[in-house]
Amino acid sequence: MKIVLIGEAPVQGARRPEEWLHPRFCSSGRRLLLYSGWTLEELEANVERRNLYPHPVKAREWRADRARAFAEIEARSIHPDAPVVLLGQRVSEAFGFPGCDVLEWSLPVHGTLQGRNVAVVPHPSGLNRWWNDLGNQVGARRFLRELMDGRRP
């Protein structure tokens, strides 16, 4: 079963869902590959990439109410046994995890992904300073590598 990775919105120029995190289109996709230690082939074979917003959206256009509505729809289409990785705080809040610990699996008792294996990974944008810490990078690489190798959850 594929890992479901949910980001904020498709990047400008990406036309199909599999392109939104593709390093050719997206600098965040390049950083995620770098930080995770995954190869592009592993990503394409083992990860189902999705967007919370169905269209490109700028930071100032982000609306929490619309994000929550999209999260409700998206949650219904995810296989109940698939591990779900949410990229970033805004995405995790839209799915009902405002205080979720980073890089830890949770079995939420509320929210749209109730009872599923869910993890939150900081968004790999160039604006997120969390990734600047070498210890965070090492921990994230270990966490994501274990996920790819089937050792989590």
C-alpha positions, 0 to 999 in steps of 0.5 A: 500500500502506498504512503499518502503524502498531502501537501498544501496546493499544486505548484504553478505549472504542474498539471497532474497530481504526480507533478506537484512534488516533482523536482522538475516543477517544485523546489519544495519537492527537491528539498523533500527528496534531499531531506528524506534520502528517497530517490525519485524512483522510490517516491514515484513507486511508493508515494501517492501525492495529493494536495489539500487545495485542488489549485495553486494558492498563494499564502495570502489567499489561504483560507482555513475554512476552505482548507477544512472543507477540502480536508473532509473531502480528501479524507473520504478518498484515502484507504483506511489502512494507508499511512498518511503524512501531512506536510506542514502545520496548515495542512495538519490543522485542516485535518484536525491536528493543531497540536500534533507532534512532528515526526511521530505517528498518531492514531487520532480520536477526532478529526477527519482522519480519525483512527488512522496512522497519521504523521506530520512533517514540516513543510519543506519550503525554503521559508521553514527554518525547522529544516535548517537544524541539522538534528531535525534533518537527521531525524526527518531522514531517519523517520522518512527512510523507515517509512519508505522501508516499511518499518513505520507505522 
